[in-house]
Amino acid sequence: PRMFRIFRRYLLRFSSYSTSSMAITESALKEKLTKGLEATYVDVKDVSGGCGASFEVVVVSNAFEGKPLLQRHRIVNSCLEEELKEIHAFSQKTYTPSQWKEKQME
């Protein structure tokens, strides 16, 4: 009985921590960024080996027009606010459609 009480207390204490029952996927991030930023192009790569802890993204959106890099990254971070709580490493490249077109010509 004493061991059961200790175990129960342990479970109650740690069950309040946020744990994601669903893994974060490339497709889920792509869909959220595409819809949330009205992006014309989104590429998401899981670089964690499939565990959903590390991603690289490229986002092309008119929402970035006239905005400096830091503000663009904040826009993306805001769109993925909940997901970033679970992701350990996140790399992003943000472009306007005209910048993306230029980059494709390089």
Secondary structure, DSSP 8 states (H G I E B T S, - for coil): -HHHHHHHHHHHHHHTS---SS---HHHHHHHHHHHHT-SEEEEEE-SSSSSSEEEEEEE-GGGTT--HHHHHHHHHHHTHHHHTT-SEEEEEEE-HHHHHHHHH-
